[in-house]
Amino acid sequence: VKYPIIQAGMAGGVTTPKLVAAVSNEGGLGSIGAGYMDAAQLRRHIQEVKKLTKNPFAVNLFTPPVYDASKDKIEKTNSRLQPFRDHLHISETTKIDKLTDSLFLEQIEVIFEEEVSICSFTFGIPSVEIIQRLKSRDIILIGTATTVEEAIANENNDMDMVVMQGSEAGGHRGSFIKPFEDSMIGTMALVPQASDVVTIPVIAAGGIAEGRGLVAALVLGAQAVQMGTAFVTSLESGVIDAYKEAIVNSHEDQTVVTSVFSGKPARGIQNEFISKMMDYEDELPEYPLQNSLTKSIRSEAAKQNITEWMSLWCGQSPRLTKRQSARQTMLELITQVEGLVKRS
Ligand SMILES: Cc1cc2nc3c(=O)[nH]c(=O)nc-3n(C[C@H](O)[C@H](O)[C@H](O)COP(=O)(O)O)c2cc1C
């Protein structure tokens, strides 16, 4: 990879093959957000990306969750969500997705069969057995951490690099040791403290969207940055225009960390769904159950352009984002960095 710029794997349709390939073709590292994909979808995406770029790219996976499937919580939440479904004319019954070990193992098989060379993870560290199998094929492994303690756990479990996800970051919190409230450390504090302690390369993520953030991250001890929000607004990203528009028109104080969409805390733009559901936040079923319960509402709302009921994942630097091609974003980043480095 020519430049230390990683486009975050973003599950849920953001990372089209065109986006991943555009970033890799410009010398960054594109990543397929494969967390929710089944084996066939993942294979299709990988093959599509391979057609569009000869450069390396990564696949990002979710470490399988352990959760408590309380029927009572599911039923209560289901009835609270019914008014949204009625309004959107959703008639089909809710299916609970199985984000289980078996889906993860299927995804890992595809990684082997398609000879993917870089694999990143969030929501925890895969089992020793999976790590050994991946490493025996020389696949580069990138973990995610939100505290120094989690960075150490990644290093001790043989991850080759670790993404330090600051509290500014858009999307789900990757925290897996302590509750998320105790792991909300800003990128500025997290990156130097982690890079002092671990020997594996640290990748800074959270609130970085242009050259100033990239240079700052490198000065703080990171060897690369991972950017999410800045690529959600790219022309190649798979989300609807209204979502991209919502990001570029948002301000730094308009995002919140909420569990109402998926049962797992994630940062997104405050909207009506969050306001209506936040009072029940403590009573929701855990991830991935809540994610399944809200899935039809989120996807139907997207079809009907109702951003108020969608999960608009977004970090704390929306003012720095632009609606332009990923190529343009990459070119601007590189020019900005060169300008900043010359000035110093
Ligand atoms: C829309 C969106 C979806 C995301 N999905 C994932 C994901 O599937 N896997 C992952 O490791 N991180 C995911 N993230 C988090 C990113 O890896 C990264 O931590 C974050 O985007 C960095 O902050 P930024 O958004 O301010 O650039 C997502 C972020 C966004 C904005």
PDBQT file of the ligand as one rigid body, heavy atoms in Angstrom, charges set to zero:
ROOT
HETATM    1  C1  LIG A 401     -21.287   3.954   8.231  1.00  0.00    +0.000 C 
HETATM    2  C2  LIG A 401     -20.236   3.317   9.076  1.00  0.00    +0.000 A 
HETATM    3  C3  LIG A 401     -20.200   1.928   9.170  1.00  0.00    +0.000 A 
HETATM    4  C4  LIG A 401     -19.188   1.304   9.901  1.00  0.00    +0.000 A 
HETATM    5  N1  LIG A 401     -19.123  -0.065   9.907  1.00  0.00    +0.000 NA
HETATM    6  C5  LIG A 401     -18.024  -0.668  10.427  1.00  0.00    +0.000 A 
HETATM    7  C6  LIG A 401     -17.821  -2.075  10.244  1.00  0.00    +0.000 A 
HETATM    8  O1  LIG A 401     -18.628  -2.763   9.631  1.00  0.00    +0.000 OA
HETATM    9  N2  LIG A 401     -16.674  -2.612  10.753  1.00  0.00    +0.000 N 
HETATM   10  C7  LIG A 401     -15.726  -1.851  11.418  1.00  0.00    +0.000 A 
HETATM   11  O2  LIG A 401     -14.695  -2.396  11.833  1.00  0.00    +0.000 OA
HETATM   12  N3  LIG A 401     -15.929  -0.533  11.619  1.00  0.00    +0.000 NA
HETATM   13  C8  LIG A 401     -17.030   0.066  11.122  1.00  0.00    +0.000 A 
HETATM   14  N4  LIG A 401     -17.184   1.424  11.273  1.00  0.00    +0.000 N 
HETATM   15  C9  LIG A 401     -16.204   2.183  12.096  1.00  0.00    +0.000 C 
HETATM   16  C10 LIG A 401     -14.936   2.499  11.340  1.00  0.00    +0.000 C 
HETATM   17  O3  LIG A 401     -14.119   1.351  11.288  1.00  0.00    +0.000 OA
HETATM   18  C11 LIG A 401     -14.095   3.601  12.005  1.00  0.00    +0.000 C 
HETATM   19  O4  LIG A 401     -13.802   3.234  13.335  1.00  0.00    +0.000 OA
HETATM   20  C12 LIG A 401     -14.765   4.962  12.002  1.00  0.00    +0.000 C 
HETATM   21  O5  LIG A 401     -15.444   5.194  10.813  1.00  0.00    +0.000 OA
HETATM   22  C13 LIG A 401     -13.726   6.032  12.215  1.00  0.00    +0.000 C 
HETATM   23  O6  LIG A 401     -14.316   7.274  12.480  1.00  0.00    +0.000 OA
HETATM   24  P1  LIG A 401     -14.830   8.281  11.347  1.00  0.00    +0.000 P 
HETATM   25  O7  LIG A 401     -16.155   7.758  10.929  1.00  0.00    +0.000 OA
HETATM   26  O8  LIG A 401     -14.912   9.599  12.039  1.00  0.00    +0.000 OA
HETATM   27  O9  LIG A 401     -13.818   8.256  10.224  1.00  0.00    +0.000 OA
HETATM   28  C14 LIG A 401     -18.215   2.079  10.581  1.00  0.00    +0.000 A 
HETATM   29  C15 LIG A 401     -18.272   3.473  10.476  1.00  0.00    +0.000 A 
HETATM   30  C16 LIG A 401     -19.262   4.101   9.750  1.00  0.00    +0.000 A 
HETATM   31  C17 LIG A 401     -19.267   5.597   9.651  1.00  0.00    +0.000 C 
ENDROOT
TORSDOF 0
